[in-house]
Amino acid sequence: MKAKEFDQKFDNGEEITQMLDLSQAKRPLSGQKKVSIDLPIWMIELIDQEASRLGVTPQTIIQTSLAEHLAVKNPS
């Protein structure tokens, strides 16, 4: 299939995923990098309490909070 034909199908809202090789697909900037930060004990305790309340890990609380904060500062 030529690119022009593929583009037309996409533009028409037709299902195109079966035409794609998704075996090598990656989400841009989805890699991870470890960071180390020092937080006050009171903050860690609050993070742990919230994580326990929600049934998630403290890491999830931190990641979600940062993502929400950054989304407000830089709306797409």
C-alpha angles and dihedrals in degrees: 000000000000122000092245091056091047091050091050092053090049092048090050090054094246120155108266104162093096087060093057130084101225095173091099098034117132133181109240115252092003095128119110133230126191118238130184121215134174115229130182115258092244090058093049090050091052091047090050091048093050092046090051092047092052096038095239135112123273087243089061091052091051094046093047093047092049092046092051092047093048092046090056091049094045111026114190 
